[in-house]
Amino acid sequence: MIKIKTNHPIAYESPDHIMPWGTMRDNSTNEDFINQTEQWFNNEKFNVLDIGCSGGQMIVDYHNRGHLAIGVEGSDYSIKHQRANWPSYHNKNLFTADATKPFNFEFITGDQVKFDLITAWELIEHIHPNDLNELFKNIYNNLKPEGIFVASISTKPDVIDGVVLHQSVFQQFEWLFDILTETAAFKDTDLEWFPYPFSAAVRADGGSFHIGVRHKAIDGRNNNNDN
């Protein structure tokens, strides 16, 4: 049994909770991406966390393959509307929390769950620039020393009924790099950038780009994937 630890179980101030446009529709997954990540980890079982998991299908697919798979979503829309995978997996594999506030997961023993792989698909552009540092601190605090974080980021503005959903619109990776490299999440931790290592992705909306981040103490077993 796993439980989440957070003082902010819902992202009440987030535009995506106020106007849950994506979380009421999305339920993305990609078998090729899952296969490639299994190859990255030498076909061994690993722990995966998806931040902004929406309907949670990718997490359910990892879970069904025997991995420890957890999804976290900022809005409770899918709980209230019994949507997608939430009726079966809420508080088992799918949890809610504000990703811009501290959160982590614990086993029933009290030991923290750490993740080999953390993902975020079309999430980062939804985070206000002032909150990006805390988001990446959470990524670092939940990542194993040999773990990696991968994400897709939309470059398009998104406004629904006057609500600005994309609060951090970066037209290219360099803009994001310049902002985040100067934050405490990167300056005071062991995070470092590396090229997105997969040919597949769970989300890749038109104009999106992909990023990779890893712990500097990455395990030698993955070094051959750098090329």
N, C-alpha and C positions, 0 to 999 in steps of 0.2 A: 504493500500500500504506500502511496506517495501523496503528500499534501503540499500545498503552496504556502509560502510565508510572505505576506505582504500587508502593509497597512492601507493599501489602495487597491481593493479588489475590482473596482470599475474605474475606467478612465472618464469620469463624469464630465470633465471640461474639454475632452477631445471632440473636435468637429465630427469625427467618425462615430461617436456615440450619440451626439446630438442629431446627426443626419446619417444613420447607419446604411449608407448606400452600398458599400462593398460587402459588409458583413452579412447583409440580408440576401446576397446573391451568390457570393463566391464560394467555391468548394473544390479548389484546384488540386490536382495531383499530376504526376508524370512518371510512368513506369521506367522510362529510359533514365531519368535522373536518379531514381531510387537504385536501379541496377548499377549505375556508374559510381554512386557513393558506396555501395557495398563493395565494389572492386577497389575503391580508394582505401577502404579499411580491410583489405585482404580477405574479404568475404567472412569476416568475423562479426559477431554481434556487437553493436555499439549503441550509444545513447544519442538520441536526436531530439532537439527542441526547435519548434517552429514558432516564431514570434509574429503575431498577427495571423493566426491560423484560420480565421473565418469559420467555414463549415467543418474543417478538420480532416478532410479526406486523405491528404498526404500522410498525416500522423496515423490514421487508422490503417493505412496500407503498410507503413513501417511496422506498426504493432502486430499486424497479421503475419508479418515475416519473422517475428520473434525478437525484434529490437525493443529496447526501452524507449518509447516514443511519447513525447509530451507536446501539446500545443497550448499556447496562451493567447487569449484574445482580449482586447480592451473593452469591448461592449458586451453586455449581457443579452443582446437582441436574440441570439440563437437559443439561449436558455428559455427566455420568456415565450418564444414562438415555437419551441420544440423543433428546431430546424436541423436538417442535415444529420450529422452524427452526434449532436449534443444530447439527445434523450438517452442514448446508450452509453456515452463515454464521459459525461460531465463528472468532474471530480475523480475520474479514474485516469484518463489520458488527456482530457481537455479541461482547461481552467481559465478563469478570467483574472486579469490584473492590468494595471496601468504600467506599460513598459517603460515609461519615463520616470518611474519611481522604483526604489529598491524592491527586488523580489528574488526569491530563490525557491528551490524545492527540497524537501526532506523525505527520506525514508521513514518508516514507522520507528526505526531505531534512533532517529534524531540525526543521522549522518546526512550531510548535504548531497544531493544528486548533482553531479557534474556531467557535462555533455561533450561528446566527441565532435558532434556536428550541430551547429545552430544555423537556422535559415530565417530569412525574412523576405517575402515576395511582395513587391510593390507596397512596402510599408514605410521605408525611410522618408519618402517624399511627403508622407502624412504627418511627420513629426516636426514640430516647430524648431527652428534653428537653435533656440535657447535650450532645448531639451535633448539635443543630439548627444551631448557629452554624457548625460545620465543614461541614455539608451545604450551607448557603447560601454559604459562602466558596467551595466547589467550584463551585457554580452561577455565581458571579461570575467566577471564574478561567477558566471554560470558555465564557463568554458574550461574544459580540462587543459592541462599544459600542452598536450599534443593536439588539441582540438582546432577546428577551423570554423569560420563563419562565412557564409555566402549569401548573397542577396541580389535581387533585381530592383532597379530604381527607375521609376517613370520620369520622363523629362517634360511631361505635359501638364499644364495647369488643369485643375478640376474644380469646378464650382457648381453646386447643386442647390437650386432655390436660394441663391445668395450666400450659401455656406461654403467657405473655401476649404476644400478637403486636402488639397496638396499645398502644405504650408512651407515646404522646402523644395523648391523646384530647381534642380541642378541640370543645366544643359549638357554638361560633360563631367566625366569623372574628376578632372583636375579641380573643379570648383569644390566638390565635396572633399577631396584630398587636402586642399589648402585649409579648409575650415577645421576639419577633424584632426589633422596632424598637430595642430596647436592646442588641442584640448587636453585636459588632464587624463582623459580616458586613454590617450595614446602616449602622452609625455611621461606619465607616472606609472605605466603598466608595461607588460610584456607583449602588447599587441603590435603587429606589424602588417602592412599591406602585402598581398601577393596576388598574382594574376588569377582570375576566376578559372578553376581547373577542370571544368566539365564542359562538354559540348551540348548537354541538355540542361533544361531549367524548368521549374514548375510554373513560373509566370514570366512572360516576356512581351508585355504590351508594346504597341508600336512606339518606337523611339526610346525604349528602355535601354539601360546599360547594366552590366553585372559587375560586382565587386567580390573580392576575396580578402579576408582578414584571418590571421592565425596567431597563435601564441608563439613567441620567439623560441620557446623551449620545445618546439615541435619534435615529436618522436622520430627517430631515424628511419623507422619503417616506411614513412611517407616521403622521404626525401627524393625518391626516384620519380615522384609525381610532379616535381618542380619543372621538369623540362617540357 
